[in-house]
Amino acid sequence: MILCDEDVLTRRHLPHSVGGGTEEEGQVQPGTVCEPLDENFKKWLLAAIENCDGNLSTLAKTYGISRSTLYRKVRRLEIDVSQFRSKGA
């Protein structure tokens, strides 16, 4: 439980171990709670890409994700989609 004396709870009220800090810092630092989330999302995304034979358009439609968001996440997570595509495609 986190308590503060203000009306709005912000990142600066949180411990650094869970992504807290000042608003100016902007991004969560490595080693915080977001790393496991990225790793779990990457595992899910790899399985979804495999299920769609590397076809990101199909994956986007199937899971209701915009194609631009999907492509951005694939790039950020450094996933090589070509390894999932069948030879005949």
Biopython code that builds the backbone (N, CA, C, O; Angstrom):
import numpy as np
from Bio.PDB.StructureBuilder import StructureBuilder

atoms = [
    (1, "MET", "N", (0.838, -1.158, 0.000)),
    (1, "MET", "CA", (0.000, 0.000, 0.000)),
    (1, "MET", "C", (0.894, 1.235, 0.000)),
    (1, "MET", "O", (1.885, 1.298, 0.727)),
    (2, "ILE", "N", (0.536, 2.202, -0.812)),
    (2, "ILE", "CA", (1.295, 3.446, -0.899)),
    (2, "ILE", "C", (0.402, 4.589, -0.448)),
    (2, "ILE", "O", (-0.726, 4.743, -0.917)),
    (3, "LEU", "N", (0.921, 5.375, 0.455)),
    (3, "LEU", "CA", (0.184, 6.533, 0.956)),
    (3, "LEU", "C", (0.942, 7.798, 0.588)),
    (3, "LEU", "O", (2.172, 7.804, 0.552)),
    (4, "CYS", "N", (0.214, 8.856, 0.318)),
    (4, "CYS", "CA", (0.852, 10.149, 0.088)),
    (4, "CYS", "C", (-0.065, 11.252, 0.598)),
    (4, "CYS", "O", (-1.264, 11.045, 0.782)),
    (5, "ASP", "N", (0.510, 12.414, 0.821)),
    (5, "ASP", "CA", (-0.237, 13.540, 1.365)),
    (5, "ASP", "C", (-0.908, 14.378, 0.286)),
    (5, "ASP", "O", (-1.549, 15.381, 0.601)),
    (6, "GLU", "N", (-0.777, 13.994, -0.972)),
    (6, "GLU", "CA", (-1.336, 14.762, -2.071)),
    (6, "GLU", "C", (-2.573, 14.064, -2.632)),
    (6, "GLU", "O", (-2.859, 12.919, -2.283)),
    (7, "ASP", "N", (-3.302, 14.759, -3.503)),
    (7, "ASP", "CA", (-4.516, 14.196, -4.092)),
    (7, "ASP", "C", (-4.227, 13.157, -5.168)),
    (7, "ASP", "O", (-5.031, 12.254, -5.402)),
    (8, "VAL", "N", (-3.074, 13.290, -5.822)),
    (8, "VAL", "CA", (-2.737, 12.411, -6.944)),
    (8, "VAL", "C", (-1.437, 11.687, -6.645)),
    (8, "VAL", "O", (-0.447, 12.300, -6.246)),
    (9, "LEU", "N", (-1.452, 10.375, -6.843)),
    (9, "LEU", "CA", (-0.265, 9.550, -6.686)),
    (9, "LEU", "C", (0.499, 9.560, -8.002)),
    (9, "LEU", "O", (-0.071, 9.233, -9.043)),
    (10, "THR", "N", (1.769, 9.926, -7.978)),
    (10, "THR", "CA", (2.589, 9.969, -9.194)),
    (10, "THR", "C", (3.796, 9.064, -9.033)),
    (10, "THR", "O", (3.998, 8.467, -7.975)),
    (11, "ARG", "N", (4.603, 8.964, -10.093)),
    (11, "ARG", "CA", (5.785, 8.102, -10.065)),
    (11, "ARG", "C", (6.744, 8.473, -8.943)),
    (11, "ARG", "O", (7.413, 7.601, -8.389)),
    (12, "ARG", "N", (6.820, 9.740, -8.606)),
    (12, "ARG", "CA", (7.789, 10.144, -7.578)),
    (12, "ARG", "C", (7.426, 9.591, -6.199)),
    (12, "ARG", "O", (8.265, 9.575, -5.298)),
    (13, "HIS", "N", (6.181, 9.137, -6.030)),
    (13, "HIS", "CA", (5.759, 8.543, -4.765)),
    (13, "HIS", "C", (6.128, 7.062, -4.676)),
    (13, "HIS", "O", (6.077, 6.477, -3.594)),
    (14, "LEU", "N", (6.493, 6.461, -5.786)),
    (14, "LEU", "CA", (6.781, 5.024, -5.837)),
    (14, "LEU", "C", (8.250, 4.750, -5.559)),
    (14, "LEU", "O", (9.099, 5.593, -5.848)),
    (15, "PRO", "N", (8.565, 3.585, -5.004)),
    (15, "PRO", "CA", (9.973, 3.199, -4.844)),
    (15, "PRO", "C", (10.619, 2.997, -6.220)),
    (15, "PRO", "O", (9.946, 2.594, -7.168)),
    (16, "HIS", "N", (11.900, 3.270, -6.326)),
    (16, "HIS", "CA", (12.597, 3.081, -7.604)),
    (16, "HIS", "C", (12.513, 1.645, -8.096)),
    (16, "HIS", "O", (12.541, 1.412, -9.304)),
    (17, "SER", "N", (12.412, 0.683, -7.199)),
    (17, "SER", "CA", (12.378, -0.730, -7.597)),
    (17, "SER", "C", (11.141, -1.103, -8.402)),
    (17, "SER", "O", (11.125, -2.152, -9.045)),
    (18, "VAL", "N", (10.111, -0.274, -8.383)),
    (18, "VAL", "CA", (8.912, -0.543, -9.181)),
    (18, "VAL", "C", (8.654, 0.578, -10.181)),
    (18, "VAL", "O", (7.512, 0.833, -10.563)),
    (19, "GLY", "N", (9.714, 1.233, -10.595)),
    (19, "GLY", "CA", (9.575, 2.254, -11.629)),
    (19, "GLY", "C", (9.308, 3.641, -11.110)),
    (19, "GLY", "O", (8.883, 4.512, -11.869)),
    (20, "GLY", "N", (9.545, 3.869, -9.843)),
    (20, "GLY", "CA", (9.308, 5.192, -9.288)),
    (20, "GLY", "C", (10.430, 6.149, -9.627)),
    (20, "GLY", "O", (11.441, 5.764, -10.215)),
    (21, "GLY", "N", (10.244, 7.371, -9.259)),
    (21, "GLY", "CA", (11.240, 8.402, -9.504)),
    (21, "GLY", "C", (10.534, 9.686, -9.847)),
    (21, "GLY", "O", (9.324, 9.815, -9.661)),
    (22, "THR", "N", (11.280, 10.620, -10.341)),
    (22, "THR", "CA", (10.677, 11.902, -10.687)),
    (22, "THR", "C", (10.007, 11.818, -12.048)),
    (22, "THR", "O", (10.367, 10.972, -12.866)),
    (23, "GLU", "N", (9.057, 12.672, -12.292)),
    (23, "GLU", "CA", (8.353, 12.705, -13.576)),
    (23, "GLU", "C", (9.318, 13.052, -14.706)),
    (23, "GLU", "O", (9.125, 12.614, -15.841)),
    (24, "GLU", "N", (10.355, 13.835, -14.405)),
    (24, "GLU", "CA", (11.302, 14.257, -15.438)),
    (24, "GLU", "C", (12.148, 13.100, -15.963)),
    (24, "GLU", "O", (12.652, 13.165, -17.084)),
    (25, "GLU", "N", (12.309, 12.046, -15.172)),
    (25, "GLU", "CA", (13.124, 10.924, -15.619)),
    (25, "GLU", "C", (12.524, 10.246, -16.835)),
    (25, "GLU", "O", (13.253, 9.694, -17.660)),
    (26, "GLY", "N", (11.214, 10.278, -16.957)),
    (26, "GLY", "CA", (10.553, 9.853, -18.180)),
    (26, "GLY", "C", (10.414, 8.371, -18.403)),
    (26, "GLY", "O", (9.320, 7.912, -18.731)),
    (27, "GLN", "N", (11.476, 7.595, -18.239)),
    (27, "GLN", "CA", (11.390, 6.179, -18.547)),
    (27, "GLN", "C", (11.799, 5.348, -17.344)),
    (27, "GLN", "O", (12.561, 5.791, -16.485)),
    (28, "VAL", "N", (11.276, 4.141, -17.306)),
    (28, "VAL", "CA", (11.629, 3.202, -16.249)),
    (28, "VAL", "C", (13.021, 2.667, -16.542)),
    (28, "VAL", "O", (13.345, 2.346, -17.685)),
    (29, "GLN", "N", (13.820, 2.576, -15.527)),
    (29, "GLN", "CA", (15.201, 2.129, -15.679)),
    (29, "GLN", "C", (15.277, 0.606, -15.743)),
    (29, "GLN", "O", (14.401, -0.075, -15.210)),
    (30, "PRO", "N", (16.329, 0.053, -16.397)),
    (30, "PRO", "CA", (16.513, -1.401, -16.436)),
    (30, "PRO", "C", (16.576, -1.978, -15.022)),
    (30, "PRO", "O", (17.061, -1.330, -14.094)),
    (31, "GLY", "N", (16.085, -3.187, -14.878)),
    (31, "GLY", "CA", (16.086, -3.845, -13.590)),
    (31, "GLY", "C", (14.827, -3.597, -12.786)),
    (31, "GLY", "O", (14.739, -4.020, -11.633)),
    (32, "THR", "N", (13.844, -2.914, -13.374)),
    (32, "THR", "CA", (12.614, -2.639, -12.657)),
    (32, "THR", "C", (11.530, -3.609, -13.094)),
    (32, "THR", "O", (11.790, -4.548, -13.847)),
    (33, "VAL", "N", (10.337, -3.383, -12.627)),
    (33, "VAL", "CA", (9.208, -4.281, -12.864)),
    (33, "VAL", "C", (8.894, -4.455, -14.346)),
    (33, "VAL", "O", (8.297, -5.468, -14.713)),
    (34, "CYS", "N", (9.260, -3.532, -15.201)),
    (34, "CYS", "CA", (8.917, -3.618, -16.620)),
    (34, "CYS", "C", (9.707, -4.679, -17.373)),
    (34, "CYS", "O", (9.223, -5.196, -18.380)),
    (35, "GLU", "N", (10.903, -5.016, -16.918)),
    (35, "GLU", "CA", (11.680, -6.035, -17.621)),
    (35, "GLU", "C", (10.977, -7.390, -17.651)),
    (35, "GLU", "O", (10.889, -7.986, -18.725)),
    (36, "PRO", "N", (10.474, -7.907, -16.535)),
    (36, "PRO", "CA", (9.751, -9.183, -16.597)),
    (36, "PRO", "C", (8.510, -9.095, -17.478)),
    (36, "PRO", "O", (8.163, -10.062, -18.157)),
    (37, "LEU", "N", (7.840, -7.945, -17.472)),
    (37, "LEU", "CA", (6.665, -7.789, -18.327)),
    (37, "LEU", "C", (7.059, -7.871, -19.791)),
    (37, "LEU", "O", (6.381, -8.533, -20.576)),
    (38, "ASP", "N", (8.150, -7.205, -20.174)),
    (38, "ASP", "CA", (8.631, -7.280, -21.549)),
    (38, "ASP", "C", (8.996, -8.716, -21.920)),
    (38, "ASP", "O", (8.685, -9.176, -23.019)),
    (39, "GLU", "N", (9.649, -9.416, -21.009)),
    (39, "GLU", "CA", (10.065, -10.789, -21.291)),
    (39, "GLU", "C", (8.850, -11.699, -21.464)),
    (39, "GLU", "O", (8.837, -12.540, -22.363)),
    (40, "ASN", "N", (7.841, -11.544, -20.626)),
    (40, "ASN", "CA", (6.615, -12.342, -20.770)),
    (40, "ASN", "C", (5.874, -11.985, -22.046)),
    (40, "ASN", "O", (5.358, -12.869, -22.730)),
    (41, "PHE", "N", (5.813, -10.704, -22.376)),
    (41, "PHE", "CA", (5.158, -10.288, -23.600)),
    (41, "PHE", "C", (5.908, -10.847, -24.806)),
    (41, "PHE", "O", (5.288, -11.283, -25.776)),
    (42, "LYS", "N", (7.237, -10.837, -24.748)),
    (42, "LYS", "CA", (8.020, -11.365, -25.865)),
    (42, "LYS", "C", (7.742, -12.859, -26.062)),
    (42, "LYS", "O", (7.609, -13.323, -27.194)),
    (43, "LYS", "N", (7.653, -13.605, -24.965)),
    (43, "LYS", "CA", (7.335, -15.043, -25.080)),
    (43, "LYS", "C", (5.971, -15.244, -25.731)),
    (43, "LYS", "O", (5.809, -16.093, -26.607)),
    (44, "TRP", "N", (4.985, -14.447, -25.290)),
    (44, "TRP", "CA", (3.652, -14.548, -25.870)),
    (44, "TRP", "C", (3.691, -14.180, -27.347)),
    (44, "TRP", "O", (3.094, -14.861, -28.181)),
    (45, "LEU", "N", (4.396, -13.099, -27.666)),
    (45, "LEU", "CA", (4.460, -12.624, -29.049)),
    (45, "LEU", "C", (5.147, -13.641, -29.958)),
    (45, "LEU", "O", (4.697, -13.858, -31.083)),
    (46, "LEU", "N", (6.213, -14.259, -29.499)),
    (46, "LEU", "CA", (6.895, -15.287, -30.291)),
    (46, "LEU", "C", (5.954, -16.450, -30.589)),
    (46, "LEU", "O", (5.928, -16.953, -31.713)),
    (47, "ALA", "N", (5.184, -16.881, -29.597)),
    (47, "ALA", "CA", (4.224, -17.970, -29.813)),
    (47, "ALA", "C", (3.134, -17.546, -30.791)),
    (47, "ALA", "O", (2.730, -18.332, -31.648)),
    (48, "ALA", "N", (2.658, -16.309, -30.669)),
    (48, "ALA", "CA", (1.612, -15.812, -31.570)),
    (48, "ALA", "C", (2.144, -15.707, -32.999)),
    (48, "ALA", "O", (1.435, -16.041, -33.948)),
    (49, "ILE", "N", (3.380, -15.247, -33.159)),
    (49, "ILE", "CA", (3.984, -15.147, -34.501)),
    (49, "ILE", "C", (4.115, -16.539, -35.111)),
    (49, "ILE", "O", (3.840, -16.737, -36.295)),
    (50, "GLU", "N", (4.532, -17.487, -34.303)),
    (50, "GLU", "CA", (4.661, -18.869, -34.799)),
    (50, "GLU", "C", (3.299, -19.412, -35.214)),
    (50, "GLU", "O", (3.188, -20.065, -36.251)),
    (51, "ASN", "N", (2.260, -19.153, -34.422)),
    (51, "ASN", "CA", (0.909, -19.621, -34.746)),
    (51, "ASN", "C", (0.387, -19.021, -36.043)),
    (51, "ASN", "O", (-0.432, -19.635, -36.727)),
    (52, "CYS", "N", (0.854, -17.829, -36.384)),
    (52, "CYS", "CA", (0.408, -17.150, -37.614)),
    (52, "CYS", "C", (1.431, -17.288, -38.736)),
    (52, "CYS", "O", (1.385, -16.543, -39.715)),
    (53, "ASP", "N", (2.354, -18.238, -38.599)),
    (53, "ASP", "CA", (3.390, -18.505, -39.612)),
    (53, "ASP", "C", (4.153, -17.249, -40.011)),
    (53, "ASP", "O", (4.517, -17.086, -41.175)),
    (54, "GLY", "N", (4.394, -16.369, -39.061)),
    (54, "GLY", "CA", (5.176, -15.170, -39.332)),
    (54, "GLY", "C", (4.415, -14.066, -40.034)),
    (54, "GLY", "O", (5.007, -13.048, -40.393)),
    (55, "ASN", "N", (3.118, -14.239, -40.240)),
    (55, "ASN", "CA", (2.314, -13.225, -40.932)),
    (55, "ASN", "C", (1.788, -12.217, -39.900)),
    (55, "ASN", "O", (0.809, -12.482, -39.203)),
    (56, "LEU", "N", (2.445, -11.071, -39.817)),
    (56, "LEU", "CA", (2.084, -10.086, -38.804)),
    (56, "LEU", "C", (0.729, -9.444, -39.067)),
    (56, "LEU", "O", (0.049, -9.037, -38.124)),
    (57, "SER", "N", (0.328, -9.347, -40.319)),
    (57, "SER", "CA", (-0.999, -8.796, -40.618)),
    (57, "SER", "C", (-2.091, -9.709, -40.062)),
    (57, "SER", "O", (-3.066, -9.241, -39.475)),
    (58, "THR", "N", (-1.913, -11.022, -40.253)),
    (58, "THR", "CA", (-2.863, -11.992, -39.708)),
    (58, "THR", "C", (-2.868, -11.933, -38.187)),
    (58, "THR", "O", (-3.931, -11.958, -37.566)),
    (59, "LEU", "N", (-1.694, -11.855, -37.592)),
    (59, "LEU", "CA", (-1.590, -11.778, -36.142)),
    (59, "LEU", "C", (-2.320, -10.542, -35.618)),
    (59, "LEU", "O", (-3.057, -10.625, -34.636)),
    (60, "ALA", "N", (-2.116, -9.403, -36.268)),
    (60, "ALA", "CA", (-2.763, -8.157, -35.839)),
    (60, "ALA", "C", (-4.282, -8.286, -35.884)),
    (60, "ALA", "O", (-4.972, -7.875, -34.951)),
    (61, "LYS", "N", (-4.799, -8.856, -36.967)),
    (61, "LYS", "CA", (-6.255, -9.032, -37.087)),
    (61, "LYS", "C", (-6.779, -10.020, -36.051)),
    (61, "LYS", "O", (-7.814, -9.781, -35.430)),
    (62, "THR", "N", (-6.067, -11.126, -35.865)),
    (62, "THR", "CA", (-6.498, -12.176, -34.947)),
    (62, "THR", "C", (-6.585, -11.676, -33.505)),
    (62, "THR", "O", (-7.525, -12.001, -32.780)),
    (63, "TYR", "N", (-5.597, -10.887, -33.103)),
    (63, "TYR", "CA", (-5.526, -10.458, -31.707)),
    (63, "TYR", "C", (-5.992, -9.021, -31.487)),
    (63, "TYR", "O", (-5.929, -8.516, -30.366)),
    (64, "GLY", "N", (-6.454, -8.365, -32.538)),
    (64, "GLY", "CA", (-6.988, -7.015, -32.391)),
    (64, "GLY", "C", (-5.946, -5.974, -32.044)),
    (64, "GLY", "O", (-6.215, -5.039, -31.289)),
    (65, "ILE", "N", (-4.742, -6.141, -32.603)),
    (65, "ILE", "CA", (-3.651, -5.195, -32.375)),
    (65, "ILE", "C", (-3.438, -4.418, -33.671)),
    (65, "ILE", "O", (-3.465, -5.006, -34.753)),
    (66, "SER", "N", (-3.229, -3.121, -33.578)),
    (66, "SER", "CA", (-2.967, -2.374, -34.810)),
    (66, "SER", "C", (-1.633, -2.840, -35.389)),
    (66, "SER", "O", (-0.702, -3.158, -34.649)),
    (67, "ARG", "N", (-1.551, -2.877, -36.709)),
    (67, "ARG", "CA", (-0.326, -3.348, -37.362)),
    (67, "ARG", "C", (0.868, -2.481, -36.995)),
    (67, "ARG", "O", (1.963, -2.997, -36.774)),
    (68, "SER", "N", (0.667, -1.169, -36.927)),
    (68, "SER", "CA", (1.795, -0.287, -36.612)),
    (68, "SER", "C", (2.324, -0.557, -35.199)),
    (68, "SER", "O", (3.536, -0.548, -34.981)),
    (69, "THR", "N", (1.433, -0.793, -34.249)),
    (69, "THR", "CA", (1.857, -1.120, -32.883)),
    (69, "THR", "C", (2.605, -2.438, -32.868)),
    (69, "THR", "O", (3.643, -2.564, -32.218)),
    (70, "LEU", "N", (2.080, -3.414, -33.580)),
    (70, "LEU", "CA", (2.714, -4.726, -33.634)),
    (70, "LEU", "C", (4.115, -4.640, -34.237)),
    (70, "LEU", "O", (5.063, -5.192, -33.680)),
    (71, "TYR", "N", (4.251, -3.955, -35.364)),
    (71, "TYR", "CA", (5.563, -3.818, -36.003)),
    (71, "TYR", "C", (6.542, -3.085, -35.081)),
    (71, "TYR", "O", (7.719, -3.442, -35.019)),
    (72, "ARG", "N", (6.069, -2.075, -34.373)),
    (72, "ARG", "CA", (6.924, -1.321, -33.451)),
    (72, "ARG", "C", (7.419, -2.227, -32.323)),
    (72, "ARG", "O", (8.589, -2.166, -31.947)),
    (73, "LYS", "N", (6.537, -3.060, -31.787)),
    (73, "LYS", "CA", (6.930, -3.966, -30.699)),
    (73, "LYS", "C", (7.897, -5.036, -31.194)),
    (73, "LYS", "O", (8.839, -5.398, -30.490)),
    (74, "VAL", "N", (7.666, -5.534, -32.390)),
    (74, "VAL", "CA", (8.572, -6.534, -32.969)),
    (74, "VAL", "C", (9.974, -5.934, -33.126)),
    (74, "VAL", "O", (10.970, -6.586, -32.810)),
    (75, "ARG", "N", (10.046, -4.707, -33.609)),
    (75, "ARG", "CA", (11.350, -4.034, -33.756)),
    (75, "ARG", "C", (12.003, -3.798, -32.397)),
    (75, "ARG", "O", (13.190, -4.072, -32.219)),
    (76, "ARG", "N", (11.228, -3.291, -31.438)),
    (76, "ARG", "CA", (11.774, -2.967, -30.120)),
    (76, "ARG", "C", (12.299, -4.219, -29.417)),
    (76, "ARG", "O", (13.315, -4.164, -28.724)),
    (77, "LEU", "N", (11.607, -5.345, -29.594)),
    (77, "LEU", "CA", (12.014, -6.595, -28.955)),
    (77, "LEU", "C", (13.009, -7.392, -29.798)),
    (77, "LEU", "O", (13.417, -8.492, -29.427)),
    (78, "GLU", "N", (13.393, -6.814, -30.944)),
    (78, "GLU", "CA", (14.400, -7.411, -31.839)),
    (78, "GLU", "C", (14.045, -8.846, -32.232)),
    (78, "GLU", "O", (14.853, -9.763, -32.084)),
    (79, "ILE", "N", (12.828, -9.017, -32.732)),
    (79, "ILE", "CA", (12.355, -10.331, -33.171)),
    (79, "ILE", "C", (12.526, -10.442, -34.680)),
    (79, "ILE", "O", (12.098, -9.562, -35.426)),
    (80, "ASP", "N", (13.150, -11.524, -35.125)),
    (80, "ASP", "CA", (13.324, -11.800, -36.556)),
    (80, "ASP", "C", (12.144, -12.652, -37.027)),
    (80, "ASP", "O", (12.115, -13.866, -36.822)),
    (81, "VAL", "N", (11.179, -11.995, -37.656)),
    (81, "VAL", "CA", (9.944, -12.662, -38.074)),
    (81, "VAL", "C", (10.202, -13.652, -39.207)),
    (81, "VAL", "O", (9.454, -14.618, -39.361)),
    (82, "SER", "N", (11.237, -13.431, -39.994)),
    (82, "SER", "CA", (11.496, -14.286, -41.160)),
    (82, "SER", "C", (11.708, -15.746, -40.778)),
    (82, "SER", "O", (11.433, -16.632, -41.587)),
    (83, "GLN", "N", (12.179, -16.015, -39.591)),
    (83, "GLN", "CA", (12.405, -17.407, -39.177)),
    (83, "GLN", "C", (11.116, -18.174, -38.961)),
    (83, "GLN", "O", (11.142, -19.401, -38.855)),
    (84, "PHE", "N", (9.974, -17.471, -38.893)),
    (84, "PHE", "CA", (8.686, -18.120, -38.666)),
    (84, "PHE", "C", (7.911, -18.338, -39.954)),
    (84, "PHE", "O", (6.898, -19.039, -39.963)),
    (85, "ARG", "N", (8.381, -17.744, -41.039)),
    (85, "ARG", "CA", (7.650, -17.849, -42.306)),
    (85, "ARG", "C", (7.985, -19.170, -42.982)),
    (85, "ARG", "O", (9.133, -19.615, -42.968)),
    (86, "SER", "N", (6.968, -19.792, -43.574)),
    (86, "SER", "CA", (7.197, -21.059, -44.267)),
    (86, "SER", "C", (7.963, -20.779, -45.554)),
    (86, "SER", "O", (7.911, -19.674, -46.094)),
    (87, "LYS", "N", (8.658, -21.773, -46.027)),
    (87, "LYS", "CA", (9.523, -21.640, -47.213)),
    (87, "LYS", "C", (8.739, -21.260, -48.465)),
    (87, "LYS", "O", (9.270, -20.560, -49.327)),
    (88, "GLY", "N", (7.493, -21.705, -48.583)),
    (88, "GLY", "CA", (6.701, -21.458, -49.773)),
    (88, "GLY", "C", (6.084, -20.072, -49.824)),
    (88, "GLY", "O", (5.543, -19.681, -50.859)),
    (89, "ALA", "N", (6.152, -19.324, -48.738)),
    (89, "ALA", "CA", (5.491, -18.000, -48.691)),
    (89, "ALA", "C", (6.349, -16.916, -49.255)),
    (89, "ALA", "O", (5.937, -15.756, -49.286)),
]
sb = StructureBuilder()
sb.init_structure("model")
sb.init_model(0)
sb.init_chain("A")
sb.init_seg("    ")
for serial, (resi, resn, name, xyz) in enumerate(atoms, 1):
    if name == "N":
        sb.init_residue(resn, " ", resi, " ")
    sb.init_atom(name, np.array(xyz, "f"), 0.0, 1.0, " ", f" {name:<3s}", serial, name[0])
structure = sb.get_structure()
